[in-house]
């Protein structure tokens, strides 16, 4: 039985120490700013926020294209000729990246792909579930691995609130009227992944400290998340005091492990600074 090597996109925000530890290969997506195309992961997130402060515009983002996937898979196949590739992909409902990966994979054998219908920490949660399965059974058949992952995809839950409405307004995701009303009332929308699509599900009022705590408590009441692991996503600007409070709540709620994930350029281009999110997998 061939060994399995896992791949994903940069939109997973998979921490580098995890990708190195588990030999997970990450293909970059794209951020376009000031007419220049940057590879996600090679552009400091602060540059995006500085760009917005200067222009009041947000960068655009783009999927990994088919040619890039072909080169990506070819490089892995050359370095690991005796491995089967299992690609754990960014939601097809928000990007053409997964479709491009499918097209590229037709040129190769022993490549399996799965659409996680998730992004950032939710995608990382699925990847790390696959890692745990392979640690338990290194010689697992790839078809069996996909079946197990597919069973967990509907149970991977992601919710987050942006630090402000500025980036949502700049990206056309809220109207000026809604922005003004939200800003005056200090309202922050909760964004969740529903069947792979980003959907605003509820609204919170108050400062981020209050909102983050409310989001976590609501999330844990709504979803029966596996207590072995929970993931917290943050964008630059979220205070350390909030992080400490969130960690304290997680411990009191019985979570054995929590991991903070910094939102990369791809995700931060849409969410802005100071955002907070939660991801995990239901039992």
Beta strands, then each sheet from edge to edge (+ up, - down):
strand 1: 3-9
strand 2: 25-27
strand 3: 30-33
strand 4: 36-39
strand 5: 60-62
strand 6: 83-89
strand 7: 111-115
strand 8: 156-161
strand 9: 187-194
strand 10: 197-205
strand 11: 230-234
strand 12: 258-262
strand 13: 276-281
sheet 1: 2+ 1+ 6+ 7+
sheet 2: 4+ 3- 5+
sheet 3: 10+ 9- 8+ 13- 11+ 12+
end
